[in-house]
Amino acid sequence: MTEAINWNKVKTYAFSIIVPLALGALVGLLTSGSMDYQMLKQPPLAPPSILFPIAWSLLYFLMGVSDGILKTKGLRDSNLSALYYAQLAVNLLWPVAFFVLKWRLFAFFWILLLDALVIAMTVGFYRRDKTAGLLQIPYVAWVLFASYLNLGIVILN
């Protein structure tokens, strides 16, 4: 027996995935003329700049999948939604502070706020659905690594 496609679930997942991907792409386009990563002194373990759009696209995709899981199962409440969108907003404003405004030290403290929001979101997702939470582990790891890079750039430049 084949199961009929649940178009409401498909729409929910599509919307949940497209939102962070589209917003991330928009911020990438808006900040692309200000990117000076290659010209900065880099801390050890700094990856090549080509890795960043690949990593962020994957992370935004996973963020959307987790959001879709919670929405389709009716597991998102207003507090978790607020946390999700708050971390997304802080995430999207970080490149503006770091690259456009060149506020490197401010960006470091901003990314510490992002670290806290992402960890809280991940815990909230996990409490509602283990898969949704576990899918955010790469995001937590990457944002913590980005915090290290941000601090290293502040110190070295």
QUIVEN-V124299 format. One record per helix or strand. SS is the DSSP state (hx for helix, st for strand). FROM is the first residue (numbers start at 1). LEN is the number of residues. If there is no record, write none. Layout:
{{SS:FROM:LEN} {SS:FROM:LEN}}
This chain:
{{hx:7:28} {hx:37:3} {hx:50:23} {hx:78:23} {hx:104:25} {hx:130:5} {hx:137:20}}
